[in-house]
Amino acid sequence: MEFSVKKIAFLVVAIVAGVGLALVPPPGGLEASSMQVLGILLGAVILWAGGVLPEAATAILMSMLFIVVAKVPIDTSLSAFSGSTFWLLVAAFGLGAAIKECGLLERISILLLRLFPKSYKGQVLGLSAVTTITAPIIPSKAAKCSILSPLTRGISEAMGYKNEGKEATGLFLSYYAATCFSPAMFITASVTTAALVGMYSPEIQEQYTMVTWALCAAPWLILMFVGNYLFISRRYRPASGNKLDVSFLDQRLKELGAWTKKEKIMGVVMIVTILLWVFKSQLGVPEYAAALFALVAALAFDILPIKKWRSNVAWDSLIFIGCAVSLSTVLPAVGVTDWLVAAVGPYTSMFFSNPFLMIAGLAVLTIVVRFLILSEIGYLSVFTAFLFPLAIAAGVNPWIVGFIMNAFVIVWFLPYQSSVYLTAIHSAGEGWVTEGATTKYCFVYCAIALAASFISYFAWQAMGIWTI
């Protein structure tokens, strides 16, 4: 890896700022170890912002400095690795690789798309619906895009739409917007959402199972689905009512061939896994255990060969997530959380007491900071560690705070902000849609998300989950 002038500058700033903060005399309520942890964290945030090191390398460095410099016990600094969230992610990464390997997602997507009207509006609806329905199957948004982008381009060209035209752009945005908003409802639809679960307290994690989470998120997701569909189907609709030549989908199914044994087994495994998640309370099988059982089945039946498991799973991302999520236990352990609530809590009560101000503030904070911190999980791990205690002190459910931040963390105003966006726009090949036309839609997406959040407040109040 080469160090550019920019990276060297960020490295110097990270060292100076981190060491400087670590050496500041601790105010009342904090100890020297507290300032050391804050200094190390500040340095890590700057390294992430500058992309000086790979994300996982910075996360490991941060955790090791917590142990060596601030004397944080290893079972605290690396607590997430023994938690249920980490092992759910291990299983989810493996299952995602298995489903992609056997081709199950593409087959299911094609079969579902054939059920929708062949008009432009029908395909916009179909792409949005299929992406949302299949979202929980693969936790990697980028992996989903690598499958759905070529399929969507094929649909666009089969309908006779000009590449880089507004109709093609609308079809792209139909599935891509759903890729972005569906993880807010389904924990296993995104590595980011699954990691967010680990940032909550054990009590919150116990309360918000996969089913409960989905039910609480449903009002927001429904509004997002309808809002994006209405805008895209009207703004990008063609002048003429072209119909999809269904032979394109039939041809693609023919190329896939008959259902393979591995696809059938993987389909059964996923159905059983989902049933175990839904009936968790009755059966007493933890969600991570059900997912790990499914992973064992995928490995045992060679749906995911061991060599592919080693090479096709982003192990560096798992390490990064484990280190980053552990911040939720490190900061309380050195007294930062209690001090923050006592020192800052009284001044933030007005912010949290006004639901619309809080929602708008969290949205703006997330959008602005994501221009600096490119990692979705890096941003959430740092800011949830500070905002959750303040929300609890103000009587606001931290689940709501995390949900709102997660709803806006996927922004793609500029291509460099999102590796998912770059995968989506390039995996179907050059010359289909343009960055200029698709990044502009992020403004619309965020406006719909903000309106959906405002309206969902009333639903969350009625459900009794806004406050604690």
Secondary structure, 3 states (H helix, E strand, C coil): CCCCHHHHHHHHHHHHHHHHHHCCCCCCCCCHHHHHHHHHHHHHHHHHHHCCCCHHHHHHHHHHHHHHCCCCCHHHHCHHHHCHHHHHHHHHHHHHHHHHHHCHHHHHHHHHHCCCCCCHHHHHHHHHHHHHHHHHHCCCHHHHHHHHHHHHHHHHHHCCCCCCCHHHHHHHHHHHHHHHHHHHCCHHHCHHHHHHHHHCCHHHHHHCCHHHHHHHHHHHHHHHHHHHHHHHHHHCCCCCCCCCCCHHHHHHHHHHCCCCHHHHHHHHHHHHHHHHHHCHHHHCCCHHHHHHHHHHHHHHCCCCCHHHHHHHCCHHHHHHHHHHHCHHHHHHHCCHHHHHHHHHHHHHHHHHHCHHHHHHHHHHHHHHHCCCCCCHHHHHHHHHHHHHHHHHHCCECHHHHHHHHHHHCCCCCCHHHCHHHHHHHHCCCCCCCCHHHHHCHHHHHHHHHHHHHHHHHHHHHHHCCCEC
